[in-house]
């Protein structure tokens, strides 16, 4: 007996020694301690004993099947649990649970996890979008100030003026339609942020677009994101580090180049602007942090409208009868002989066009999987018990199809059934593309208005047809060059004259 207890003790210590690292690397919902309350999670697909569902995710992401894989996960119900290395993911598959988790319980679901790749190496811990709450609050306050500023209050005028440059670019270079979409969105945000006109080359715009595209594709793309403990290894063992640091350097250099053009705004004699009066005067961060905050406002307010406009272009190619119906409505209000361009004031008389804008935002969500929020304390919800550390993500495709009649179709009529006037253009599903709850983008309603201006004017003046084979599920938002083949032509000589006349009348407008 004297040897029995020491032997058992040694065996237990031996097991604990080797089990401790494994327990420490397990996702939160699997870290159950003896005699603790059982976590009850939503259904989950089977996965690997060590890495869970991580390999399935990486195969789908790297193999170009992300969307089908995410849609498949929704078959488990309104929520799906995934074991992702050391992380617990819970996909939110319907708008109901998104609202319940992110909006009604925002006080405990607003935090961000640590992103060692996209947050630390690519963003140098300075992208507000991925920052922890302690670093995020002041930047968020300034962005609220931006949205409430004078230039944002003149957003309708800015959008209508910038759209004249968009239409004129279509007349002059119809094959570069996708580039014109981005310049239109950037021009509006640049004016709001700097109170100066956008005077940047196509190459500069392409660099900025590449920054956003590569940043978005870096999120949750590396094994290191799911085993963040690896980021504490000596740097010489982090074989992945140089690749992501090089990407971060590219982002920094592009931002620095754009920021250099804004530096004169700091002069007290410069015109009032968000950069001069909010960022450079009252922001407590470093100049580099001010640069990232300013550029974030521009790129975040530009890239989602760009992708939505490209999605609309695909809808024009695949659903011409729908667009013809919207054009008939536009002709009734603005004249079939190119009398005038539609404006935001026409919105109450254009219910079908409003429904088209809403359907663009539902039909092909621009961000299939919205980056995660972290639960800061245990949560009991509808029979489930989630541990602190659970990461909730919006599974956008199922959210935008669940409960909708004919969900795969581009069918604007769905938005007219409950409101005879079309209900305007605010479509709350789209806020999920910008996260939700306290993390929802402050400017998504501005983006919806500028989409209405651009899409209604383009439809009034431009004809679209395929210039080759197209697949309406392949929008290629993050590639370089034309995302899909399009032939864009001016609707008639009268419409071209209208564009040139309107453009000439506003030639001296500082936005242009």
C-alpha positions in Angstrom: 0.0 0.0 0.0 2.9 2.4 0.7 3.9 2.3 -3.0 0.4 2.4 -4.4 -0.6 6.1 -3.7 2.8 7.6 -4.8 2.5 5.5 -8.0 -1.1 6.8 -8.7 0.1 10.4 -7.9 3.0 10.1 -10.3 0.7 8.7 -13.0 -1.8 11.5 -12.6 0.9 14.1 -12.7 2.3 12.4 -15.8 -1.1 12.5 -17.5 -1.8 16.1 -16.5 1.6 17.2 -17.8 0.9 15.8 -21.3 -2.8 16.7 -21.3 -2.4 20.3 -20.2 -1.2 21.6 -23.6 -4.0 19.8 -25.3 -6.6 21.1 -23.0 -5.1 24.6 -23.4 -5.4 24.3 -27.2 -9.0 23.0 -27.2 -11.8 25.3 -28.3 -13.8 26.9 -25.5 -16.9 24.7 -25.7 -14.6 21.6 -25.2 -12.7 22.9 -22.2 -15.2 21.3 -19.7 -13.7 20.9 -16.2 -14.8 18.1 -13.8 -18.0 18.9 -12.0 -18.6 22.1 -14.1 -21.9 22.8 -15.8 -22.2 21.3 -19.3 -22.1 23.6 -22.3 -25.0 23.0 -24.7 -24.1 23.9 -28.2 -26.0 24.0 -31.5 -25.6 21.1 -33.9 -22.2 20.6 -35.5 -20.8 18.7 -38.5 -18.3 16.0 -37.7 -14.6 17.0 -37.8 -11.1 16.0 -37.1 -10.3 14.9 -33.5 -7.6 17.6 -33.1 -8.4 20.5 -35.4 -12.1 20.0 -35.7 -13.7 21.5 -38.8 -10.7 23.7 -39.6 -9.4 21.6 -42.5 -12.8 21.6 -44.1 -12.9 25.4 -43.9 -9.4 25.9 -45.3 -10.1 23.4 -48.2 -13.3 25.3 -49.1 -11.6 28.7 -48.8 -8.5 27.7 -50.8 -10.5 25.7 -53.3 -12.9 28.4 -54.2 -16.0 26.7 -52.7 -16.4 28.9 -49.7 -20.0 29.9 -50.5 -21.4 26.3 -51.1 -19.6 25.2 -47.9 -21.2 28.0 -45.8 -24.6 27.3 -47.3 -24.2 23.6 -46.4 -23.6 24.5 -42.8 -27.0 26.1 -42.6 -28.7 22.8 -42.9 -28.0 22.2 -39.2 -30.4 24.9 -38.2 -30.4 28.6 -37.3 -27.0 28.2 -35.7 -24.1 25.8 -36.4 -21.2 25.0 -34.2 -17.8 24.6 -35.7 -14.6 23.5 -33.9 -11.8 25.6 -35.5 -8.5 24.7 -34.0 -8.4 26.5 -30.6 -11.6 28.4 -31.4 -15.3 27.8 -31.2 -17.2 29.3 -34.1 -21.0 29.6 -34.1 -22.4 30.5 -37.4 -25.6 32.6 -37.3 -27.7 31.4 -40.2 -30.9 33.6 -39.9 -31.6 37.3 -39.4 -33.6 36.4 -36.3 -30.6 35.0 -34.4 -28.3 37.7 -35.7 -30.6 40.3 -34.1 -31.0 38.3 -30.9 -27.2 37.7 -30.4 -25.7 40.9 -31.8 -28.3 43.5 -31.2 -30.2 42.5 -28.1 -27.1 41.1 -26.3 -24.6 43.6 -27.7 -23.2 44.2 -24.2 -21.5 40.8 -24.1 -21.1 40.0 -27.9 -19.3 43.1 -29.1 -15.6 42.1 -28.6 -13.2 41.1 -31.3 -10.7 38.2 -31.0 -7.0 38.5 -31.6 -6.1 38.2 -35.3 -2.4 37.5 -35.5 -2.3 37.6 -39.3 -4.9 40.0 -40.5 -4.9 42.2 -37.4 -1.2 42.2 -36.3 1.0 41.5 -39.3 -1.2 42.9 -42.1 -2.8 45.8 -40.2 -0.1 46.5 -37.7 -2.9 46.5 -35.0 -4.2 49.8 -36.4 -7.3 48.8 -38.4 -10.3 49.9 -36.4 -12.4 47.1 -37.9 -10.5 44.4 -36.1 -9.4 46.2 -33.0 -10.3 45.2 -29.5 -12.9 47.4 -27.8 -10.3 49.3 -25.6 -8.6 50.5 -28.8 -11.7 50.9 -30.8 -13.8 53.4 -28.9 -12.2 56.7 -29.8 -11.9 55.9 -33.5 -15.6 54.8 -33.4 -16.5 58.1 -31.8 -14.7 60.1 -34.5 -16.4 58.1 -37.3 -19.8 58.9 -35.7 -18.7 62.5 -35.8 -17.8 62.1 -39.4 -21.2 60.7 -40.3 -22.9 63.6 -38.5 -20.7 66.2 -40.1 -21.7 68.8 -42.6 -20.4 67.0 -45.7 -22.3 63.8 -44.7 -25.4 65.9 -44.3 -24.9 67.0 -47.9 -24.5 63.4 -48.9 -27.3 63.5 -51.5 -25.8 66.4 -53.3 -22.4 64.8 -53.3 -23.7 61.5 -54.6 -25.7 63.2 -57.4 -22.7 65.3 -58.4 -20.3 62.4 -58.3 -22.7 60.3 -60.4 -22.3 62.8 -63.3 -18.6 61.9 -63.3 -19.6 58.3 -63.3 -22.0 58.7 -66.3 -19.4 60.7 -68.2 -16.8 58.0 -67.6 -19.2 55.5 -69.0 -19.6 57.6 -72.2 -15.9 58.0 -72.6 -14.6 54.5 -71.5 -17.4 52.0 -71.3 -15.1 49.0 -71.1 -13.7 50.3 -67.8 -17.2 50.3 -66.1 -15.9 48.5 -63.0 -13.2 51.1 -62.5 -15.8 53.9 -62.7 -17.8 52.2 -60.0 -14.9 52.4 -57.6 -14.0 56.0 -58.5 -17.6 57.1 -57.9 -17.7 55.6 -54.4 -14.2 56.8 -53.4 -14.9 60.3 -54.7 -17.9 60.7 -52.3 -16.0 59.4 -49.3 -12.9 61.4 -50.1 -14.9 64.6 -50.3 -16.7 63.8 -47.0 -13.4 63.1 -45.3 -11.2 65.8 -46.7 -13.6 68.4 -48.2 -11.4 68.3 -51.3 -12.1 66.8 -54.8 -10.6 63.4 -55.6 -7.7 63.9 -58.0 -6.1 60.4 -58.2 -5.0 58.3 -61.1 -6.5 55.0 -62.0 -3.3 53.3 -60.8 -3.6 54.9 -57.4 -7.2 53.8 -57.2 -6.2 50.3 -58.1 -3.6 50.2 -55.4 -6.2 51.3 -52.9 -8.7 48.6 -54.1 -6.0 46.0 -53.8 -5.3 47.0 -50.2 -8.9 46.3 -49.3 -9.2 43.1 -51.3 -6.1 41.6 -49.9 -7.0 42.6 -46.4 -10.4 41.0 -46.6 -9.0 37.8 -48.0 -6.4 37.6 -45.3 -9.0 37.3 -42.5 -9.3 33.8 -41.2 -7.2 32.5 -44.1 -4.2 31.1 -42.2 -3.9 28.3 -39.7 -2.2 30.8 -37.4 -5.5 32.7 -37.0 -6.9 29.6 -35.4 -3.9 28.8 -33.3 -2.9 32.3 -32.2 -0.5 30.8 -29.7 1.9 30.2 -32.6 2.4 34.0 -32.8 4.4 33.8 -29.6 7.0 31.5 -31.1 10.4 33.1 -31.7 10.2 35.1 -35.0 12.8 32.9 -36.7 10.4 30.0 -36.3 7.4 31.9 -37.8 8.0 30.8 -41.3 4.8 32.4 -42.4 5.6 35.9 -41.1 7.5 37.4 -44.0 4.7 36.9 -46.5 2.1 38.7 -44.3 4.5 41.4 -43.2 5.2 42.1 -46.9 1.5 42.5 -47.5 1.3 44.8 -44.5 4.1 46.9 -45.8 2.3 47.3 -49.1 -0.8 48.4 -47.3 1.2 50.9 -45.2 3.0 52.4 -48.3 -0.3 52.9 -50.2 -1.9 54.6 -47.2 1.2 56.7 -46.6 1.1 57.8 -50.3 -2.5 58.9 -50.0 -1.9 60.4 -46.6 0.9 62.6 -48.0 -1.6 64.3 -50.3 -3.8 65.1 -47.3 -1.1 66.6 -45.1 -1.7 70.2 -46.4 -5.1 69.9 -44.8 -3.5 70.3 -41.4 -2.7 74.0 -42.2 -4.9 76.3 -40.1 -5.8 78.2 -43.3 -7.1 75.1 -45.0 -10.8 74.6 -45.5 -12.6 72.9 -42.6 -12.6 69.1 -42.9 -12.9 66.0 -40.9 -9.1 65.4 -41.3 -8.2 68.9 -40.1 -10.7 69.4 -37.3 -11.3 65.9 -35.9 -8.4 63.6 -36.8 -5.4 66.0 -36.7 -6.7 68.2 -33.9 -8.6 66.1 -31.4 -7.5 62.5 -32.0 -5.2 61.3 -29.2 -3.5 58.6 -31.3 -0.2 58.9 -33.2 0.0 60.3 -36.7 0.3 56.8 -38.0 -2.9 55.8 -36.2 -4.6 58.9 -37.6 -3.5 57.9 -41.1 -5.0 54.4 -40.7 -8.2 55.8 -39.2 -8.6 58.3 -42.1 -7.9 55.8 -44.8 -10.2 53.3 -43.1 -13.1 55.7 -43.4 -12.4 56.1 -47.1 -11.8 52.5 -48.1 -14.6 51.1 -45.8 -17.1 53.6 -47.3 -16.0 52.8 -50.9 -15.4 49.1 -51.4 -18.8 47.7 -50.3 -20.7 50.1 -52.7 -18.3 49.1 -55.5 -19.1 45.5 -55.0 -22.8 46.2 -54.7 -22.7 48.1 -58.0 -20.9 45.2 -59.7 -23.5 42.9 -58.3 -26.2 45.1 -59.8 -24.5 45.0 -63.2 -24.6 41.2 -63.1 -28.3 41.4 -62.3 -28.8 43.6 -65.3 -27.2 40.9 -67.5 -29.2 37.9 -66.0 -32.5 39.6 -65.3 -33.1 42.1 -68.2 -36.9 41.9 -67.8 -36.7 43.1 -64.2 -34.5 46.0 -65.2 -36.8 46.9 -68.0 -39.7 47.1 -65.6 -37.6 49.5 -63.4 -36.7 51.5 -66.5 -40.3 52.0 -67.4 -40.9 53.4 -64.0 -37.9 55.7 -64.4 -39.1 56.9 -67.8 -42.6 57.7 -66.3 -41.0 59.9 -63.7 -38.0 61.4 -65.6 -39.2 61.3 -69.2 -38.7 58.6 -71.9 -36.9 61.2 -74.1 -34.1 61.9 -71.6 -35.7 65.0 -70.0 -33.8 64.8 -66.7 -31.8 62.5 -64.4 -33.5 60.9 -61.4 -32.6 62.3 -58.0 -33.1 61.2 -54.4 -36.2 63.4 -54.2 -37.8 61.0 -56.7 -37.5 58.1 -54.4 -41.2 58.2 -53.2 -42.3 58.0 -56.9 -39.9 55.1 -57.7 -41.0 52.2 -55.5 -39.9 49.5 -57.9 -36.4 51.1 -58.3 -36.2 51.2 -54.5 -37.1 47.5 -54.5 -34.4 46.8 -57.1 -31.8 48.4 -54.8 -33.0 46.3 -51.8 -32.9 43.2 -53.9 -29.3 43.9 -55.0 -28.2 43.9 -51.4 -30.1 40.7 -50.6 -29.4 38.6 -53.8 -25.7 38.3 -53.6 -24.3 39.3 -50.2 -20.9 40.9 -50.7 -19.3 39.4 -47.6 -20.3 35.7 -47.3 -18.9 35.4 -43.8 -18.8 38.5 -41.5 -15.7 38.4 -39.2 -16.4 37.2 -35.7 -17.5 38.8 -32.4 -16.3 37.2 -29.2 -18.6 36.4 -26.3 -17.1 38.0 -23.1 -19.1 35.9 -20.6 -21.1 32.7 -20.6 -24.5 33.1 -22.4 -27.7 31.0 -22.0 -29.9 31.4 -25.0 -33.0 29.4 -26.0 -31.8 26.2 -24.4 -28.1 26.6 -25.4 -25.3 27.5 -23.1 -22.3 29.2 -24.8 -19.0 29.6 -23.0 -17.1 32.9 -22.8 -14.7 33.0 -25.8 -17.3 31.6 -28.3 -16.9 33.5 -31.6 -20.2 34.3 -33.4 -20.1 34.9 -37.2 -22.9 36.0 -39.6 -23.3 33.4 -42.3 -24.6 36.0 -44.9 -25.9 33.7 -47.7 -28.3 31.7 -45.5 -29.3 34.9 -43.6 -30.3 36.6 -46.9 -32.2 33.5 -48.2 -33.9 32.0 -45.1 -37.6 32.7 -45.0 -37.7 34.4 -48.4 -39.9 33.3 -51.2 -38.0 32.3 -54.4 -34.7 33.1 -52.5 -32.3 32.3 -55.4 -34.0 34.7 -57.8 -33.5 38.4 -58.3 -37.1 39.3 -57.6 -37.7 42.9 -56.4 -41.4 42.3 -56.0 -40.8 40.7 -52.6 -40.1 44.1 -51.2 -43.4 45.6 -52.5 -45.7 43.1 -50.8 -45.7 44.7 -47.4 -45.4 48.4 -48.4 -47.2 49.8 -51.5 -44.5 52.5 -51.8 -41.6 50.1 -51.7 -40.6 51.2 -48.2 -37.7 53.4 -49.4 -34.2 51.8 -49.8 -33.3 50.9 -46.3 -32.8 47.2 -46.2 -31.6 46.0 -42.8 -30.1 42.8 -44.1 -27.3 44.9 -45.6 -26.1 46.1 -42.3 -24.9 42.5 -41.7 -22.3 43.0 -44.4 -20.8 45.5 -42.0 -21.1 43.4 -38.9 -23.8 44.1 -36.4 -24.8 45.4 -32.9 -22.2 47.9 -31.6 -19.8 46.9 -34.4 -22.2 47.8 -37.2 -20.8 50.2 -39.7 -21.9 53.8 -39.0 -22.2 54.6 -42.7 -24.2 51.8 -44.2 -27.3 54.0 -44.6 -25.2 56.6 -46.6 -24.0 53.8 -48.8 -27.6 52.8 -49.6 -28.5 56.3 -50.7 -25.5 56.6 -53.0 -26.4 53.2 -54.5 -29.9 54.5 -55.3 -28.5 57.5 -57.1 -25.9 55.6 -59.1 -28.1 52.6 -60.0 -31.2 54.6 -61.0 -29.1 57.0 -63.2 -27.1 54.2 -64.8 -30.3 52.2 -65.6 -31.9 55.4 -67.0 -28.9 56.0 -69.3 -27.0 52.8 -69.9 -27.7 49.5 -71.7 -25.9 46.3 -70.4 -25.4 43.1 -72.3 -23.0 40.1 -71.7 -19.8 40.4 -73.7 -18.9 36.7 -73.2 -19.8 33.8 -70.9 -21.1 34.8 -67.4 -22.0 32.9 -64.3 -24.2 35.0 -61.9 -22.6 33.2 -58.9 -19.1 34.2 -59.9 -18.8 38.0 -59.3 -15.0 38.0 -58.8 -15.0 40.9 -56.4 -11.4 40.6 -55.4 -9.7 39.9 -58.7 -7.9 42.5 -60.9 -9.3 43.7 -64.1 -12.9 43.3 -65.4 -14.7 40.9 -63.0 -17.0 39.5 -65.8 -17.4 40.4 -69.5 -19.9 43.3 -70.0 -20.8 45.5 -73.0 -22.1 48.8 -71.8 -23.6 51.3 -74.3 -25.3 54.6 -74.0 -29.1 54.1 -74.3 -29.6 56.8 -77.0 -28.0 60.0 -78.4 -30.5 62.0 -76.3 -29.3 60.3 -73.1 -25.7 61.1 -74.1 -26.6 64.7 -74.6 -28.3 64.8 -71.2 -25.2 63.5 -69.5 -22.9 66.0 -71.3 -25.3 68.9 -70.6 -25.6 68.1 -66.9 -21.9 67.5 -66.6 -21.1 70.8 -68.3 -23.4 72.7 -66.0 -21.6 71.4 -63.0 -18.1 71.5 -64.5 -16.9 74.0 -61.9 -18.2 71.8 -59.0 -15.3 71.2 -56.6 -16.1 67.5 -56.3 -15.4 67.0 -60.0 
